[in-house]
Amino acid sequence: MPTRITSIVLLLVLTALVVSACKSDLDSKQGDKVTVITTTYPLTFITERIGGSRTTVNQLVKPGVEAHDFEPAPSDVRAISNSDLFIYNHPAFESWALNAATASNNDDGASTVTVQTINLEMAGEDHGGQAHDDSVLDAHVWLNPLEATEQAERILSALIEVDPEGSQTYTRNADALAIEFRALDELIAKRVSNCELDSVVVSHLAFGHMAEKYGFAQIGLAGLSPEFESGPSQLAKVIERIGELGIKHILQEPIVSDRLATTVSAETGTELLTLHPLEVRTKDEASEGVTYIDIMKSNAEALGTAMNCAS
């Protein structure tokens, strides 16, 4: 009899342990955060703001790395595979993104939700249905806060898809971010109004969406991709334009080489100012917690100075 009682007690104890373990495992799963892989900093900023404490966000292109030169390593593909959500801009910027997402599909049938946040055909880049080369499209839509809002809407939809229970939290956070973006748009518009100049010289042609929104023209020392530098004849034309327009500043981004800008500055007597394309932050900006909003406000000041705006 004692042996039977002991066996029953042991069975009850084991049952309790199993139930407890199952509950613990369930609670652990319910407490898991949505894991998100982003490619560039604007996507990281938006996702962190919308996702809040429900998400863990990891950015592939690290601070201080030139985003146009980035190629994913096998470890990056594994990171995408192990994530719930992979967020990128557009093939015009990350030509490797779709291949990386396809390669990351899990053998067990589970797949990472992949979202492209930019539709350039809807962002003033319509080619009338004709085939086009993605490499000539300007994907830097985040430099217009209202277009960044459209990116945020796509990210919001993706987060709700992978985590429906967080829908209210995500929507509330996205609404708050949209208000910040509208306020930022108004601040930039005010800062670059009533200007003596309507053209700026930039280190590369990354600012088309910003230029269209706020009414200025960009003259590039390099094209859409900064590694493709202009030749001597193009630089001579830029120098000539600087003299013709009375331009006093060259807007240089902080990550890429300033060799061309320094050369043209010495030739023309112009001053260098920083205009940030925001693809990634510098290492110092990341360590100091400088945000998208902070950098865009600095961009507004740089543009206002370069165009000699009254506001």
C-alpha positions as CSV (number, residue, x, y, z in Angstrom):
1,M,0.0,0.0,0.0
2,P,2.7,2.6,0.8
3,T,4.3,1.7,-2.5
4,R,1.0,2.5,-4.3
5,I,0.6,5.8,-2.5
6,T,4.1,6.7,-3.3
7,S,3.5,6.0,-7.0
8,I,0.3,8.1,-7.0
9,V,2.1,11.0,-5.4
10,L,4.9,10.7,-7.9
11,L,2.4,10.6,-10.7
12,L,0.7,13.7,-9.4
13,V,4.0,15.5,-9.0
14,L,5.1,14.6,-12.5
15,T,1.7,15.7,-13.9
16,A,2.0,19.0,-12.1
17,L,5.5,19.5,-13.4
18,V,4.4,18.8,-17.0
19,V,1.4,21.2,-16.8
20,S,3.7,23.8,-15.2
21,A,6.3,23.4,-18.0
22,C,3.6,23.7,-20.7
23,K,2.2,26.8,-19.1
24,S,5.7,28.2,-18.7
25,D,6.4,27.5,-22.4
26,L,3.1,29.0,-23.5
27,D,3.8,32.1,-21.4
28,S,7.2,32.4,-22.8
29,K,5.9,32.3,-26.4
30,Q,3.2,34.8,-25.6
31,G,5.9,37.0,-24.1
32,D,8.2,36.8,-27.2
33,K,8.8,40.0,-29.1
34,V,8.3,40.3,-32.8
35,T,11.8,40.0,-34.4
36,V,12.4,42.4,-37.3
37,I,15.3,42.8,-39.6
38,T,15.6,46.2,-41.4
39,T,18.1,47.2,-44.0
40,T,18.7,51.0,-43.4
41,Y,18.3,53.5,-40.6
42,P,15.0,55.2,-41.6
43,L,13.3,51.8,-41.6
44,T,14.8,51.0,-38.2
45,F,13.6,54.4,-36.7
46,I,10.0,53.9,-38.1
47,T,9.8,50.3,-37.0
48,E,11.1,51.0,-33.5
49,R,8.7,53.9,-33.1
50,I,5.7,51.9,-34.2
51,G,6.7,48.5,-32.7
52,G,7.7,49.9,-29.3
53,S,8.3,47.3,-26.7
54,R,6.6,44.5,-28.7
55,T,9.5,44.4,-31.2
56,T,13.2,43.7,-31.4
57,V,14.7,45.4,-34.4
58,N,18.1,44.7,-35.9
59,Q,19.6,46.7,-38.8
60,L,21.7,45.0,-41.4
61,V,23.7,48.1,-42.6
62,K,25.6,49.1,-39.6
63,P,26.4,52.7,-38.5
64,G,29.2,54.2,-40.5
65,V,28.9,51.8,-43.4
66,E,28.2,53.2,-46.9
67,A,24.8,51.7,-47.6
68,H,25.2,51.7,-51.4
69,D,28.1,49.3,-51.1
70,F,26.5,46.8,-48.7
71,E,26.2,43.2,-49.6
72,P,24.6,40.7,-47.2
73,A,26.8,38.0,-45.6
74,P,25.5,34.5,-45.0
75,S,25.0,35.5,-41.3
76,D,22.7,38.3,-42.6
77,V,20.6,35.8,-44.6
78,R,20.4,33.6,-41.4
79,A,19.3,36.6,-39.4
80,I,16.5,37.2,-41.9
81,S,15.5,33.6,-41.8
82,N,15.2,33.7,-38.0
83,S,13.1,36.8,-38.0
84,D,9.4,37.3,-38.2
85,L,9.6,40.3,-40.5
86,F,12.1,41.6,-43.0
87,I,11.7,45.2,-44.1
88,Y,13.6,46.9,-47.0
89,N,13.1,50.0,-49.2
90,H,13.1,49.1,-52.9
91,P,15.2,47.1,-55.4
92,A,16.5,50.5,-56.6
93,F,18.3,50.7,-53.3
94,E,18.8,47.1,-52.1
95,S,19.1,45.1,-55.3
96,W,20.0,42.1,-53.2
97,A,16.9,42.2,-50.8
98,L,14.5,39.9,-52.6
99,N,17.2,37.3,-53.3
100,A,18.2,37.4,-49.6
101,A,14.6,37.0,-48.5
102,T,14.1,34.0,-50.9
103,A,17.3,32.4,-49.7
104,S,16.2,32.8,-46.1
105,N,13.0,30.7,-46.4
106,N,12.9,28.1,-43.8
107,D,12.9,24.4,-44.7
108,D,10.1,23.7,-42.2
109,G,7.7,25.7,-44.3
110,A,7.8,28.8,-42.0
111,S,8.7,31.9,-43.9
112,T,9.7,35.4,-42.9
113,V,7.1,38.1,-43.9
114,T,8.9,40.4,-46.3
115,V,7.7,44.0,-47.0
116,Q,8.9,46.5,-49.6
117,T,8.1,50.0,-48.2
118,I,8.5,52.1,-51.3
119,N,6.5,52.1,-54.5
120,L,8.4,54.5,-56.7
121,E,5.8,54.4,-59.4
122,M,3.4,56.0,-56.9
123,A,6.1,58.4,-55.7
124,G,6.4,60.5,-58.8
125,E,8.5,58.0,-60.8
126,D,5.9,56.8,-63.2
127,H,7.4,55.5,-66.5
128,G,4.1,55.1,-68.4
129,G,4.1,51.4,-68.1
130,Q,7.5,51.1,-69.8
131,A,10.2,48.8,-68.5
132,H,12.8,50.7,-66.5
133,D,16.1,50.2,-64.8
134,D,15.7,50.2,-61.0
135,S,19.3,51.6,-60.6
136,V,18.2,55.0,-62.1
137,L,15.3,55.5,-59.7
138,D,15.7,57.6,-56.6
139,A,14.7,55.5,-53.6
140,H,15.5,58.2,-51.0
141,V,11.9,58.9,-50.3
142,W,12.4,59.1,-46.5
143,L,14.0,62.6,-47.0
144,N,10.4,63.8,-47.6
145,P,8.6,63.2,-44.2
146,L,5.3,62.8,-45.9
147,E,6.7,60.0,-48.0
148,A,8.2,58.5,-44.9
149,T,4.7,58.4,-43.5
150,E,3.7,56.2,-46.4
151,Q,6.6,53.9,-45.5
152,A,5.3,53.9,-42.0
153,E,1.9,52.8,-43.2
154,R,3.3,49.8,-44.9
155,I,5.4,48.9,-41.9
156,L,2.3,49.2,-39.7
157,S,0.4,46.8,-41.9
158,A,3.2,44.3,-41.8
159,L,3.5,44.4,-38.0
160,I,-0.2,43.8,-37.6
161,E,0.0,40.9,-40.0
162,V,2.6,39.1,-38.0
163,D,1.2,40.2,-34.6
164,P,-2.5,40.9,-34.7
165,E,-2.8,41.1,-30.9
166,G,-0.6,44.2,-31.1
167,S,-2.8,46.0,-33.6
168,Q,-4.1,48.7,-31.2
169,T,-0.6,49.5,-29.9
170,Y,0.9,49.6,-33.4
171,T,-1.9,51.8,-34.7
172,R,-1.6,54.2,-31.8
173,N,2.2,54.5,-32.2
174,A,1.9,55.0,-35.9
175,D,-0.7,57.8,-35.5
176,A,1.7,59.6,-33.1
177,L,4.6,59.2,-35.5
178,A,2.5,60.6,-38.4
179,I,1.8,63.7,-36.3
180,E,5.6,64.1,-35.8
181,F,6.2,63.7,-39.5
182,R,3.7,66.4,-40.4
183,A,5.2,68.7,-37.8
184,L,8.6,68.1,-39.3
185,D,7.4,68.7,-42.8
186,E,6.0,72.1,-41.7
187,L,9.3,73.0,-39.9
188,I,11.3,72.2,-43.1
189,A,8.9,74.1,-45.4
190,K,9.1,77.1,-43.1
191,R,12.9,77.0,-42.9
192,V,13.5,76.9,-46.7
193,S,11.0,79.6,-47.6
194,N,11.9,83.1,-48.8
195,C,15.3,82.0,-50.1
196,E,17.7,83.9,-52.4
197,L,18.8,80.8,-54.2
198,D,16.8,77.8,-55.4
199,S,19.7,75.4,-56.2
200,V,22.2,73.6,-54.0
201,V,25.3,71.6,-54.8
202,V,25.2,68.1,-53.1
203,S,27.8,65.4,-52.9
204,H,25.5,62.9,-54.6
205,L,22.0,63.1,-56.1
206,A,20.2,61.6,-53.1
207,F,17.9,64.5,-52.4
208,G,15.4,64.5,-55.3
209,H,12.3,63.7,-53.2
210,M,13.2,66.4,-50.8
211,A,14.0,68.9,-53.6
212,E,10.7,68.2,-55.3
213,K,8.7,68.7,-52.0
214,Y,10.4,71.9,-50.9
215,G,11.0,73.5,-54.2
216,F,14.8,73.5,-54.9
217,A,17.1,72.0,-57.5
218,Q,20.1,69.8,-56.7
219,I,23.4,69.9,-58.6
220,G,25.3,66.7,-57.9
221,L,29.1,66.1,-57.7
222,A,28.1,62.4,-58.2
223,G,25.0,60.6,-59.3
224,L,22.4,58.6,-57.4
225,S,25.1,56.3,-56.2
226,P,28.1,58.2,-54.7
227,E,30.7,55.7,-55.8
228,F,30.1,56.8,-59.4
229,E,31.9,60.1,-59.4
230,S,31.6,62.7,-62.0
231,G,34.4,63.1,-64.5
232,P,36.4,66.3,-65.1
233,S,34.0,67.8,-67.7
234,Q,31.0,67.4,-65.4
235,L,32.9,68.9,-62.4
236,A,33.9,71.8,-64.7
237,K,30.2,72.4,-65.4
238,V,29.4,72.3,-61.7
239,I,32.1,74.8,-61.0
240,E,30.7,77.0,-63.7
241,R,27.2,76.7,-62.3
242,I,28.4,77.7,-58.8
243,G,29.8,80.9,-60.2
244,E,26.7,81.7,-62.4
245,L,24.3,81.1,-59.5
246,G,26.3,82.7,-56.7
247,I,26.3,79.5,-54.7
248,K,28.4,79.8,-51.5
249,H,28.1,76.3,-50.0
250,I,28.6,72.7,-50.9
251,L,26.5,70.2,-49.1
252,Q,28.5,67.1,-48.2
253,E,27.2,64.0,-46.6
254,P,29.0,62.6,-43.6
255,I,29.7,58.9,-44.6
256,V,31.3,59.1,-48.0
257,S,34.6,60.6,-49.1
258,D,34.6,64.4,-49.2
259,R,37.5,64.4,-51.8
260,L,35.4,65.9,-54.6
261,A,33.6,68.4,-52.4
262,T,36.9,69.6,-50.9
263,T,38.4,70.0,-54.4
264,V,35.5,72.0,-55.7
265,S,35.3,74.0,-52.5
266,A,39.0,75.0,-52.8
267,E,38.4,75.9,-56.5
268,T,35.3,78.0,-55.9
269,G,35.9,79.4,-52.4
270,T,32.7,77.8,-51.2
271,E,32.1,76.5,-47.6
272,L,31.3,72.8,-46.8
273,L,28.1,72.1,-44.9
274,T,26.7,68.7,-43.9
275,L,23.5,67.4,-45.6
276,H,22.6,63.9,-44.4
277,P,21.0,61.4,-46.8
278,L,20.0,59.3,-43.7
279,E,20.6,55.9,-45.2
280,V,22.6,55.1,-42.1
281,R,23.9,57.1,-39.2
282,T,27.5,57.7,-38.3
283,K,28.9,55.7,-35.4
284,D,28.9,58.8,-33.3
285,E,25.3,59.6,-34.1
286,A,24.2,56.1,-33.2
287,S,26.1,56.0,-29.9
288,E,24.7,59.4,-29.0
289,G,21.1,58.5,-29.8
290,V,20.7,61.0,-32.6
291,T,17.4,60.3,-34.3
292,Y,15.9,60.7,-37.8
293,I,14.0,63.7,-36.5
294,D,17.2,65.3,-35.2
295,I,19.0,64.8,-38.4
296,M,16.2,66.1,-40.6
297,K,16.0,69.3,-38.5
298,S,19.8,69.7,-39.1
299,N,19.2,69.1,-42.8
300,A,16.6,71.9,-42.8
301,E,19.2,74.3,-41.2
302,A,21.8,73.3,-43.7
303,L,19.5,73.9,-46.7
304,G,18.3,77.2,-45.2
305,T,21.9,78.4,-44.9
306,A,22.9,77.1,-48.3
307,M,20.0,78.9,-50.1
308,N,20.2,82.0,-47.9
309,C,16.6,81.7,-46.7
310,A,15.1,84.4,-44.6
311,S,13.1,82.1,-42.3
